[in-house]
Each structure stands twice: as structure tokens, then as C-alpha cells.
Amino acid sequence: MNKRITNVYFQNHDAVFIAEDLIGKTLVRQFETGEIIRAKIIETEAYVGPEDLACHASKGKTPRTSIMFDKGGTVYVYLIYGMYWMLNFVIAGENEPQAVLIRGVENCVGPGRLGKFLELDKSFYGEDLEISDRIWLEESTIDGEIIATPRIGIDYAGEFWKNKPWRFVLKV
């Protein structure tokens, strides 16, 4: 078994660094049945805080975003279209609201599909990745080139923020 990633990792870097660095790390999900899924992360996006108009923190601290203002190393999930739970990891220190959206793992690409695959729900909001027995990350690597592209589905943020090359994808 690979070494579990601790919260210090998430707290000592910014979202852009972590988003790229997470490519190849192993996402682990243990279900109540005891079944475990281990899949390497192959696609992420970075959201860097209140100034980033694509980041939920740009609207300030709300009940939905309050976890983003805590120290890095926790899960931020939110529901879109009333049916898809999006998986994000909180990055940086307290009151530095940054997050990384996990867009895909091996054999499951697309953040909505990933939420369904992992059977995420609101109960994951605020889950501590360092001590959780349901979801965590492990050290690992993967072969292939990592490419950076503009983020997807954030036209509302304007051209400047939409075109930041903060989406990272494993090119195999």
C-alpha cells in the first residue's frame, strides 16, 4: 500500500501547484461494504481564491463555501444540476480559500461521472483527507506528459479567468 498524503501537503502549496502535482496520485474510496476503489488522478483544475472569478470563494464566505476558508486537506463537495456531486480538495491555509476540482481518474473522466462513480453526497463536505476512512489520497506516479489547458465550463468568469491554463490533463 502506498503512503497516505497528509494535510501538510495541501497546506504548504497553492492550488495551481497541487492541481498539477495531483496528476498520477491515487484517489482511494472505501465504501460501507468494505469495497475499495483505487484510481490514479488524470485530470484536475485549480481555483485560486477570491480574486479568481471562476472560484466559488469569489462570492465570499457563504454556507456553501465556508469549508474553503479552513486549512487545506478537506473535501469540498457541491451539487450541480441537482444531480452531480463535484469533488474538490481545499488547498492552502486558513482564510486562503483555494481548491482543486478532480475532473477525472483512470477509467472515469468527467467530474459529474466521477461523483456518481464514487457515490459522493453531502456527507463528504468537510471530510478530512488525512484521517478519513471513506476517501483519501496516496502517493503514486503515472507515466505520460501533463499538459495545461484553459479550464472548462466557466465562461461566466470572463475571458481573463476562463483562459488561465489551470486545467491539468495526463496525455498518454
VENVEN-V990485 format. One record per residue. N is the residue number from 1. PHI is phi in whole degrees, 0 to 359 (999 if undefined). PSI is psi in radians with two decimals (999 if undefined). OMEGA is omega in whole degrees, 0 to 359 (NA if undefined). Layout:
((N,PHI,PSI,OMEGA) (N,PHI,PSI,OMEGA))
This chain:
((1,999,2.47,181) (2,279,2.83,181) (3,288,2.31,177) (4,290,2.43,178) (5,280,2.31,182) (6,269,2.92,181) (7,293,-0.41,178) (8,303,-0.66,178) (9,305,-0.81,183) (10,286,-0.49,185) (11,274,-0.33,185) (12,259,0.19,181) (13,218,2.91,176) (14,265,2.98,186) (15,297,-0.61,181) (16,293,-0.78,178) (17,300,-0.87,183) (18,296,-0.73,181) (19,303,-0.75,179) (20,286,-0.70,184) (21,291,-0.45,180) (22,290,-0.33,179) (23,299,2.14,181) (24,97,-0.27,175) (25,288,2.75,183) (26,262,2.17,173) (27,269,2.24,182) (28,242,2.30,177) (29,231,2.10,176) (30,252,2.18,181) (31,271,2.88,180) (32,301,-0.48,180) (33,287,-0.22,184) (34,99,-0.26,178) (35,299,2.43,179) (36,237,2.31,173) (37,250,2.28,173) (38,238,2.15,180) (39,217,2.41,180) (40,282,2.41,179) (41,286,2.29,181) (42,235,-0.08,179) (43,205,2.31,181) (44,217,2.93,171) (45,218,2.48,180) (46,259,2.48,175) (47,228,2.09,198) (48,257,0.19,173) (49,124,-2.95,187) (50,302,-0.55,180) (51,286,-0.40,180) (52,279,1.86,185) (53,293,-0.16,175) (54,270,-0.21,182) (55,274,2.41,178) (56,301,-0.47,179) (57,292,-0.25,179) (58,295,-0.31,178) (59,268,0.02,181) (60,91,-3.09,181) (61,278,2.09,180) (62,231,2.99,175) (63,304,-0.62,180) (64,290,-0.68,188) (65,259,0.02,188) (66,303,-0.61,180) (67,297,-0.49,179) (68,295,-0.37,182) (69,270,0.00,175) (70,274,3.09,177) (71,292,2.62,180) (72,299,2.69,177) (73,113,0.21,178) (74,242,2.90,180) (75,268,2.34,172) (76,243,1.90,175) (77,248,2.55,174) (78,213,2.70,184) (79,264,2.33,173) (80,239,2.63,180) (81,54,0.35,178) (82,69,0.21,184) (83,212,-0.23,184) (84,241,2.14,175) (85,271,2.13,181) (86,266,2.28,183) (87,265,2.10,177) (88,230,2.66,173) (89,246,2.31,178) (90,285,2.38,185) (91,237,2.71,173) (92,79,-2.87,186) (93,266,3.12,179) (94,301,2.40,182) (95,62,0.41,172) (96,238,1.24,191) (97,292,1.76,176) (98,229,2.71,180) (99,209,2.78,173) (100,238,2.15,174) (101,276,2.27,176) (102,269,1.93,185) (103,268,-0.39,181) (104,188,2.66,173) (105,233,2.99,176) (106,309,2.32,177) (107,68,0.17,176) (108,205,1.68,183) (109,250,2.39,182) (110,114,2.15,186) (111,297,-0.58,176) (112,292,-0.80,177) (113,299,-0.68,181) (114,297,-0.77,178) (115,302,-0.72,178) (116,292,-0.77,180) (117,303,-0.71,181) (118,273,-0.06,182) (119,55,0.86,179) (120,283,2.70,173) (121,206,-3.08,184) (122,299,-0.42,182) (123,296,-0.28,179) (124,279,-0.24,181) (125,302,2.08,179) (126,87,0.04,179) (127,302,2.34,180) (128,273,1.98,184) (129,296,-0.43,182) (130,285,-0.53,185) (131,239,-0.08,182) (132,298,2.50,172) (133,257,0.16,179) (134,249,-0.59,182) (135,208,2.35,178) (136,199,3.08,179) (137,239,2.56,176) (138,233,2.63,176) (139,295,2.36,174) (140,188,2.99,178) (141,228,2.94,179) (142,213,2.57,179) (143,275,2.52,178) (144,133,2.92,180) (145,267,2.43,175) (146,264,2.19,178) (147,248,2.59,178) (148,253,2.33,179) (149,224,2.96,173) (150,296,2.68,178) (151,291,2.83,187) (152,250,2.46,170) (153,73,0.49,181) (154,233,0.65,180) (155,306,-0.56,181) (156,300,-0.36,184) (157,280,-0.16,181) (158,92,2.83,186) (159,301,-0.76,183) (160,302,-0.91,184) (161,283,-0.60,180) (162,297,-0.60,186) (163,268,0.06,175) (164,298,2.32,182) (165,279,1.09,186) (166,249,0.35,170) (167,254,2.24,184) (168,241,2.31,185) (169,226,2.42,175) (170,280,2.14,176) (171,259,2.02,184) (172,256,999,NA))
